[in-house]
């Protein structure tokens, strides 16, 4: 098992899954605290990297496309403080971070996890029921219906229609857009038969966001709904792009690859039994990985 403990959070890897536990430091974002502990199956990962800085570094996980409804709903627009798949590492833990990275990479290699997109969500999305107040309204979701209620800051033209209840079966899509500069953000639901509106402040199927502290929490509602909509791979994506396989190599190359994988397993067993020291194991493992 590999583990790294930081103010930003705790990451634990047991060989089959990663547990991401947000830290209790006051600088940890409201979104990451609300998400709570996440468990990622190894098969949901496309890769891991560690970037060193002078005082702090970053551990970053890269998920396979389509594995996480949160990432799909937010479209890569989560700012770094709110990204649950990044961990700030203090300089005195760089060695631990490098070891953690190697352990995850080796597991991905041994399990032959492809980096291709997946055809179904491998994470469940935020737990329900869920209710978030931010911007000009409150969005609630119970798994079957989205409820939108307005506050005193809502534009009259939108508030006049009263609260909205959207059946999940009528929702075609959902998106979360953070505010940027002078542009406000939104949580918007695309609903069958509803005309498209450019501005969320006038759209009865959208909550307008102004860049306040609780805005990122609306991404939880977006992710919870997205997790229960048809997976994006079902929307006309060619079958070849969804297949989890990889291109086949020549037979000789496959045989060499299998032999190197067996060697890695043997080295791991020798290390666990105490036959190889940590330094010997690291050197031997690096030598094998270079040949791959």
C-alpha positions in Angstrom: 0.0 0.0 0.0 1.2 3.5 -0.8 0.0 6.6 1.1 0.8 10.3 1.1 -0.5 12.6 3.8 -0.6 16.4 3.2 -2.6 19.4 4.5 -4.4 19.4 1.1 -5.6 15.8 1.6 -4.6 12.2 1.9 -4.2 9.8 -1.0 -4.1 6.0 -0.4 -3.5 3.3 -3.0 -4.0 -0.4 -2.2 -3.2 -1.8 -5.7 -6.8 -1.9 -6.9 -8.2 1.5 -6.1 -7.2 5.0 -4.9 -8.9 6.7 -1.9 -8.8 10.5 -2.1 -9.6 12.1 1.3 -9.8 16.0 1.3 -7.7 17.7 4.0 -9.1 19.6 6.9 -7.0 22.7 6.3 -9.1 25.8 5.9 -7.6 26.4 2.5 -9.2 23.2 1.1 -12.0 24.3 -1.3 -15.7 24.1 -0.4 -16.3 21.8 -3.4 -13.6 19.2 -2.3 -14.9 19.2 1.2 -18.5 18.7 0.0 -17.4 15.8 -2.3 -15.9 14.1 0.7 -13.9 10.8 0.2 -13.7 9.5 -3.3 -12.7 6.0 -4.3 -11.4 5.5 -7.8 -11.1 2.0 -9.3 -7.7 1.5 -11.0 -9.6 1.0 -14.3 -10.8 4.6 -14.2 -7.2 6.0 -14.4 -5.4 7.0 -17.6 -2.3 8.2 -15.8 -0.6 10.0 -12.9 2.1 12.6 -12.8 4.2 14.5 -10.2 5.4 18.0 -10.9 8.0 19.5 -8.5 8.3 23.2 -7.7 10.7 25.1 -5.5 8.5 25.0 -2.4 5.5 22.9 -3.5 4.7 20.2 -6.0 1.6 18.7 -7.6 0.3 15.2 -7.9 -2.1 15.0 -10.7 -4.4 12.1 -11.7 -5.6 11.8 -15.3 -8.9 9.9 -15.7 -10.0 8.1 -18.7 -12.5 10.1 -20.8 -16.1 9.3 -19.8 -15.2 7.8 -16.4 -16.4 10.6 -14.2 -19.7 12.4 -14.5 -18.2 15.4 -12.6 -15.5 16.0 -15.1 -17.9 15.5 -18.0 -20.5 18.0 -16.6 -17.9 20.6 -15.9 -16.0 20.2 -19.2 -12.6 20.7 -17.8 -13.6 24.1 -16.3 -12.9 23.3 -12.6 -10.2 25.6 -11.3 -7.3 23.9 -9.7 -8.3 24.5 -6.0 -11.6 22.7 -6.8 -10.1 19.8 -8.8 -10.3 16.6 -6.6 -7.7 14.9 -8.7 -4.8 17.2 -7.8 -2.9 17.2 -4.5 -0.5 19.9 -3.3 2.7 18.3 -2.0 5.2 20.0 0.3 8.9 19.8 -0.7 9.8 17.6 2.2 7.4 14.9 0.8 8.7 14.9 -2.7 10.3 11.4 -2.2 7.0 10.0 -1.0 5.1 11.6 -3.9 7.6 10.0 -6.4 7.2 6.6 -4.8 3.4 7.0 -4.8 3.5 7.9 -8.5 5.7 4.9 -9.3 3.4 2.5 -7.5 0.3 3.7 -9.4 2.1 3.7 -12.7 3.4 0.1 -12.1 -0.1 -1.0 -11.2 -1.5 0.5 -14.4 1.2 -1.2 -16.4 0.7 -4.6 -14.8 -3.1 -4.5 -15.1 -2.7 -3.3 -18.7 -5.3 -0.6 -18.1 -5.8 1.2 -21.5 -5.9 4.9 -21.7 -8.9 4.9 -24.1 -12.3 6.3 -23.4 -14.8 4.2 -21.4 -18.4 3.4 -22.4 -19.9 3.9 -19.0 -19.3 5.9 -15.9 -16.9 4.3 -13.5 -17.7 6.7 -10.6 -21.2 7.1 -9.2 -21.4 10.9 -8.9 -22.4 12.8 -5.7 -24.8 11.1 -3.3 -28.5 12.1 -3.2 -30.6 14.0 -2.3 -28.7 17.1 -3.1 -29.6 20.8 -2.7 -27.4 23.8 -3.4 -28.1 27.6 -3.1 -25.9 30.0 -5.1 -26.3 32.8 -7.5 -30.0 33.6 -8.2 -31.5 30.4 -7.0 -31.5 26.9 -5.4 -31.1 23.7 -7.4 -32.2 20.4 -5.8 -32.1 16.9 -7.2 -33.6 13.7 -5.8 -32.6 11.3 -8.6 -35.9 11.7 -10.5 -36.6 15.5 -10.6 -34.6 18.7 -10.6 -36.2 21.5 -8.6 -35.2 25.2 -9.3 -36.3 27.9 -6.9 -35.6 31.6 -7.1 -34.4 34.2 -4.6 -34.9 37.9 -4.3 -32.0 38.6 -6.7 -33.6 36.7 -9.6 -34.7 38.8 -12.7 -38.4 39.5 -12.7 -39.0 37.8 -16.0 -37.7 34.5 -14.7 -39.0 34.8 -11.1 -42.6 35.5 -12.4 -42.9 31.9 -13.7 -42.3 30.6 -10.2 -40.3 27.5 -9.2 -39.5 24.9 -11.9 -39.6 21.1 -11.6 -37.8 19.2 -14.4 -38.3 15.5 -14.8 -35.1 13.6 -15.4 -36.6 12.0 -18.5 -37.1 15.5 -20.1 -33.5 16.6 -19.5 -31.3 16.3 -22.5 -28.1 17.6 -21.0 -26.6 19.7 -18.2 -23.6 22.0 -18.0 -21.8 24.0 -15.3 -19.9 27.1 -16.3 -18.0 29.2 -13.8 -17.9 32.9 -13.9 -14.8 34.4 -15.7 -13.9 38.0 -15.6 -17.0 40.1 -16.3 -18.9 37.1 -17.6 -21.2 35.3 -15.1 -21.4 31.6 -14.9 -24.4 29.2 -14.8 -25.9 25.8 -14.1 -28.0 25.1 -17.2 -30.3 22.2 -18.1 -31.2 21.6 -21.7 -34.8 20.5 -21.7 -36.8 18.9 -24.5 -39.0 21.4 -26.3 -37.6 24.4 -24.5 -36.2 27.3 -26.6 -32.5 28.0 -26.2 -31.7 31.2 -24.3 -28.3 32.9 -24.5 -28.3 34.4 -21.0 -28.9 32.4 -17.8 -30.4 35.4 -16.0 -33.4 35.1 -18.3 -33.5 31.3 -18.7 -36.0 29.5 -16.4 -34.0 26.3 -16.8 -30.7 27.9 -15.6 -29.3 29.3 -12.3 -27.0 32.3 -12.9 -23.7 32.3 -11.0 -21.8 35.4 -10.0 -18.4 34.1 -8.9 -19.1 33.7 -5.2 -17.7 31.1 -2.8 -20.6 28.6 -3.2 -20.7 28.6 -7.0 -18.5 25.5 -7.4 -21.1 23.5 -5.4 -23.5 23.8 -8.3 -21.1 21.5 -10.1 -22.2 18.7 -7.7 -25.8 19.1 -9.0 -24.6 19.0 -12.6 -22.5 15.8 -11.9 -25.4 14.1 -10.0 -27.8 14.7 -13.0 -25.1 13.8 -15.5 -24.5 10.5 -13.8 -28.1 9.5 -14.5 -28.3 10.6 -18.1 -27.2 8.4 -21.0 -23.4 8.1 -21.2 -21.9 10.4 -23.8 -20.5 7.3 -25.6 -24.1 6.4 -26.6 -24.6 9.6 -28.6 -23.2 8.4 -31.9 -19.6 7.9 -30.9 -18.0 5.4 -33.3 -17.6 2.0 -31.7 -13.9 1.9 -32.5 -13.3 5.0 -30.4 -15.2 3.4 -27.4 -13.5 0.0 -27.5 -11.2 -0.4 -24.5 -8.6 -2.4 -26.4 -5.2 -1.2 -27.8 -3.5 -1.9 -31.1 -1.9 -5.3 -31.3 1.8 -5.6 -31.4 3.8 -8.3 -33.2 4.0 -11.7 -31.5 7.6 -11.3 -30.6 7.1 -7.9 -29.0 4.1 -9.3 -27.0 6.3 -12.1 -25.7 9.0 -9.7 -24.6 6.4 -7.5 -22.9 4.9 -10.5 -21.0 8.3 -11.5 -19.9 9.1 -8.1 -18.5 5.7 -8.0 -16.7 6.5 -11.3 -15.1 9.9 -10.0 -14.1 8.2 -6.9 -12.4 6.0 -9.3 -10.4 9.0 -11.4 -9.3 10.8 -8.2 -8.2 7.8 -7.1 -6.2 7.6 -10.5 -4.5 11.3 -10.4 -3.6 10.9 -6.9 -2.2 8.0 -7.9 -0.1 9.8 -10.9 1.3 12.8 -8.8 2.2 15.2 -10.4 -0.3 15.7 -7.0 -2.0 16.3 -3.7 -0.2 14.3 -0.7 -1.1 17.2 0.7 -3.1 17.9 -2.6 -4.9 14.2 -3.0 -5.8 14.0 0.6 -7.1 17.1 0.1 -9.3 15.9 -3.2 -10.6 12.4 -2.0 -11.3 13.7 1.1 -13.2 15.9 -1.1 -15.4 12.9 -3.3 -16.4 10.7 -0.3 -17.1 13.3 1.2 -19.3 13.3 -1.9 -21.5 9.5 -1.6 -21.8 
